[in-house]
Amino acid sequence: MSAYDRLYVAYLYYFNVARDYFECHEVMEELWLEEGRSPLYQGLLQVAVGLYHHANGNVSGSIKLFSAGLDKLERYPDEVLGIDLGKLRLDSRNYLGKLILIEDEPFDPYDLNIVLLDELLAEKLEEVKRNPPVLDEEETEA
């Protein structure tokens, strides 16, 4: 892919760098709506929201979102949109498996990483890291 939408790059920034899964949801939802409600974008969004829910103590919501996200992501190749989707699916399945057993084997929330495969995408993400998005005042007060 030769060009990446700024919202997609922002999603990767919030996911891999800022670890702000709420903002992942915000930017990916906007892209998802703009791009005709792609199941791929929705699946990526749902994985981020799954992490957000677990970090906020909502285990059942996290299980629901990880499950829905994985259902959507399963139909795509391992390498898509410049990322290693296969690894993200594997990591998400492992996280979901732990969530299902959390009553017997508690664990603290932890971050997942989306591995970038495309050098252009990595460069775009580096640009965003040098000039991070500024949240609107309304968003930071919410």
Salt bridges, closest charged atoms under 4 A:
GLU26 OE2 - HIS25 ND1 3.28
GLU30 OE2 - ARG6 NH2 3.84
GLU74 OE1 - ARG89 NE 3.89
GLU74 OE2 - ARG93 NH1 2.65
ASP78 OD1 - ARG89 NH2 2.31
ASP91 OD2 - LYS87 NZ 2.89
ASP111 OD2 - ARG19 NE 3.66
GLU126 OE2 - LYS129 NZ 2.96
